[in-house]
Each structure stands twice: as structure tokens, then as C-alpha cells.
Amino acid sequence: MKILVCMKAVPSTGQVQVDGQFRLQRDGAKLQWNIADEAALEAALTLKSAEDTVTVLTMGPAKLEDPLRELLARGADRAILVSDPAFAGADTVATAGTIAKAAEFLGDFDLILCGRRAIDGETGQTPAMVAAALGIPCISNAESVQLQNGAVFVARRLESGTVLLSVPCPVCVSMCEYTYTLRLPGIMGMRRAKSKTVELLDSAALGLSPQSCGLKGSLTKVISMDSKFPGLRNGPKETDLNAGTDALLAMLQEVVK
Amino acid sequence: MISQNALRHAEKCRFCFMCRHLCPIQLQTGKEVNTPRAKGLLLSMVNKGAAEFDKDMAQTMYECLICDACVNDCATGYQPPLYIREARTEAVVNDLAPQAVMQLIENVDATGNIYGVQKPSFAQEGSDVLVYIGEVAACKVPQMAEGLLKVLAKAGVSAKVLDNEPASGVMLADLMGYVDEVAQQAKACAAAINATGIKTVVVLDSYDAEIMKQRYAQWGAEINAEIITATAYVAKLIEDGKLAAKAACGTLGACHDDDRLARTFYEFAPIRAIAKAAGYQLTEMFNKERLAKSCGSAVALAYMPNIVTKVAAGRWDDLARTEATAMLTASPEAYLCLSQATPEGKQVVDLYSALAE
């Protein structure tokens, strides 16, 4: 069983900045792995038996090499960094196309696990688009995933409960946040990770032209960006609990209007 | 592989010197390199390629009690234990940790505890509470464990103690940082506790209580019960009238606030309530409560006995500045360390045994 886990490095909450073209600035920002992607990795490591391999893949700047190495220490067998200046500014279509190309380049995966959405963009589109590009089914909003006789059994979260699905491999599954707690790196894992290489894939390796990836390959363009509730954070500080609750309630009522 | 978060704590020190005046190890050894800020500077130099993380630097990272005194008083709110723990992980991964530390880790591998011995059992059946004894009390201060169990029996509490009590992981965490091996110990411990179905866990060693309350859940090792320190639990029994106060013994004592009760749980009143109920007249040392000076930890004592004995002597110096003749403690770790340097004419008192008598 070959498992691919797609990970995204997102800015830590409260540190998001955008440039003149409304692209997230990741270079100076403190980054963390997307929470739902961490659940996807732990799901993969939980499923993994001795014969299986777990490959982690991320698309982003070169500085993600060390964080990727940490994922090797946590139990991943192989780490892939898809990085090229040409990939900058990619929307979900361009991102999914690039990831799908990388997945094809790396070989046939039986299972692709992703987080269901990233905490920066919150679109939740990429997993389904990757699956579509690869021509495989996608199950979104997974709470748990198990393997049996070459099929994947997924508990999928619905608005009114949970549905159990069985799908033959290959399949893409997007995991809900907080469903699996990502394990800590172990001492032995860290020792192993030291001798492993984070593999780099750029646009040339993937055979992608500049027109088909990054900002140029994107179908959507952000034309403006505004804060929904400017100034809300700058209100007076209230130290009394009851008065603070009343003030918060009034503020929420104002927003709902 | 020091994380960006830990490096942020290491590199943003503004050199205000407060931790220099507070660090119990620096106070005793006088070595500048033993200040938390110096440890941060060293790691910052490594990160910038200006120094190599070698055996000497690894040794320095272990000359720390992780007592949190520096955290408590850091003017800028930084947390040296964050990067010190990660540096220890780095030391173990790269075989740079001191030999004495590696020996303790091997002992944990072999026996589950740093002492490399079969952990003595205090197993008993009960249904009201589960008492978690911990490695230090079980292996080194058994009289305190017995004292606590007697106190609970005296109050009519039906207390269960596990046979083959699993390690909490706190000792391994001090030796090698928060790594998967520690989380695995935590999971085993949580599973054993949850299997009893008992809804209140009384934890004798506050170091164990800290890791259970603050770390277990984020490692997926939830305990389905309330975790309460033994000091808080016994103080409540006294408050509820289930334990009668003893007659005054005529001895003036000062309570030692152990590192975790002082700076993790901010639990100061319970130990004093226990001391009063045990018949002691109380005075206070200058460094008390959140500012209490550490007297050492059991793990540090095991790999650097000379330094920790000096640190414990430093705490006795604090007592010598009062009229008290007794250092009162309900912590097995503190009892063990203080016992290494008890001055003539002074005594370290295990409050549970005193209350049980």
C-alpha cells in the first residue's frame, strides 16, 4: 500500500499578511502545518503496516525542508517538497493540478490523504480537484479511515450524523480537523530522519510550463480584500465579566444587523 | 532540529539579568553558562552557524532543573524550558547527552524507571480514589507513600493503588524532551488509570500531576477522571473535618513550595493547611510560593548529584535565615533532594507521615 499525504504550511493565526496582488506572504511569516493535514498524516501513520510506505508532499518555499524533515521523524518514509518560484500565487485549480502532476510523477498511490480544508484559504476545494485531476474518487469530511482487502472504509461526517462508506483503492480522502492527534517525533525517528533526504520537485521535473501553474495557471484572481469587521478588535477593554459579556453581546447583535 | 517556536524564545531575550539572579543552579555553581539566558544564547549561536552543538553544550543543557523559576519571572514572558527540553532531545538524538543521562534512559528502557530497579508495589484495592504514587516515592521515599495512604485510610477514604503502576513519562520528558517515547508512556499510564473506572486520581508527586494535567490530552492520552494533587486532596479532607488536627508539636517549621505546586498549580494554601493540621507552628522563608527557590528534582539528582546537593543546601540556607528548625514538605522529590544536605540541628519533615502518626 502506497499512501500519499498532502500537507500545507499555513501562517500561524494572527500573522497573515498579503502582498499587492493579494497573495499570502509566507516568507516572513511563522508557519505551521495545517491542522486537518496533521490529522491526515496521523491517519496514514496509523494505517501504515511494515510493508506500506507513507509519503508526505507539500508545495511551498524552500524553507519548508526542515519542517518536512520533522515529518520524517514522526514516521513518514519519504518527503517531497514541490517548490518553484513559478508555483507562487497558485489558486486551488493550479495547486491541485501541480499536486496531481507530482503524484503521477512519484508513482501510483493507493490512497491519497489530505486535510479537508486549510485554515488560511478555507476553500476546501483542493482535495476534490486533485482527485478529479487523477481520475479517482474523493471522499470528503472523513472522521476515520480504515483499510480492508484493498478497500477504504471511511466514516464521513454529515450535517446530521455520520455515514460509513466503502470505496476501492485508489481513492482520495480528506480528513476533518482534530480527528487524529499527530504523534510526536520519536528519538529513533529523528535519528532515521537525519540520514534521509527531502526530495525537491520543480516545474521542470514535473514538466509544467509557466502558463499552467502558479498565478498564470490560475483560473481565479483576487481583485480586492477587506476586513469584514474593521475596528472590532480595537474596542475598549472590559475587565468585569458581566459587563464584558454584555458588551460582547451588543457587538454581536450589531454584526448580525 | 530546534523548533522555530523554541528559537523565538531563545533569541528574543533582552538580557535583563533577572533569570541570572533566580536560577538555583547558577546561584550555586556561579557559572555564567548556567543561566537560562546563556543557554538561549548558545542555541541562538548554533542556529546562526556560529557555534557547534557539541558535548559541552549538551552538558550545559542538562545543568538545569526545569524548575520554571526563570519562566515565572521573565520580564518578556519567554520560556527557557521550551528550548532547553528541545536541546536535550537534540543531544540524545545525536549521542551527545552526558553518559549519566544515557544510563538513566537505558534504565527506563529496561525497568520503566530511572533507578533501574523493580518498582516497589503499594497495590491495594479501593473505590473512592485512585492514588498515583509515582517513581520517586515508590523507589526512594516509600515512607511518604505509606504516610499518604495511612492519612487517606484515617479519613475513611477507600483508596486504590495500581499493581505495576506505569510510569507517567515525566522523568523521560526531563531527560529527552517531549518525544514520542514519552507520549507512549503517557498513553499506557492513561489506559491503566482509565481501566479502573475510578473518577478521582490523587497524585502524590506534583511532577506527575503536571504532565498528566498539562500534556496528556494533547498527546491523545486523555484520562477520564479528575486529576488532583495529593496536597489539595488532603487539605480538603482537613477542611471538611474528615481529618482531625493534631496537637501542637512545638516545632517551628517552614513549608517548602515545590517547583510544580509553586509555579504550575499556584497551590500554596494546601501544604500550609496540612502542616498546621500536623501540629507545626509555621513561619515563612523569604523565597516562598511562586518565588520559592528550587531544592532540586529527582531526575537531576540522579545524573548530577553533586550540583543538586549544592542546590538543596541553598534551600537550607533560606531556612537558616528564619527561626525554623524544620523544612516541611509533601513532595517526594523535594524530600529526596533536601535529605541530601540536611544541616545539623535541622530536619526535613514528610508531612503525610507526620499527619498519619
Contacts between the chains, C-beta under 8 A, distances in Angstrom:
chain1	res1	chain2	res2	distance
A	30	B	4	6.2
A	30	B	5	7.8
A	30	B	8	7.8
A	31	B	4	7.9
A	66	B	1	7.2
A	69	B	1	7.3
A	70	B	1	6.6
A	73	B	1	7.4
A	74	B	180	7.6
A	181	B	218	7.1
A	181	B	219	6.7
A	181	B	220	3.8
A	183	B	180	5.4
A	183	B	183	6.6
A	183	B	219	8.0
A	184	B	178	6.1
A	184	B	179	5.4
A	184	B	180	4.4
A	184	B	182	7.3
A	184	B	183	5.0
A	184	B	219	6.8
A	185	B	179	6.2
A	185	B	180	6.2
A	186	B	179	5.5
A	186	B	180	3.4
A	186	B	181	5.6
A	187	B	89	7.4
A	187	B	92	5.6
A	187	B	93	5.8
A	187	B	176	6.2
A	187	B	179	5.6
A	187	B	180	7.8
A	187	B	181	6.0
A	189	B	180	6.8
A	190	B	1	6.6
A	190	B	89	7.2
A	190	B	93	4.4
A	190	B	179	7.7
A	191	B	93	5.6
A	194	B	93	7.3
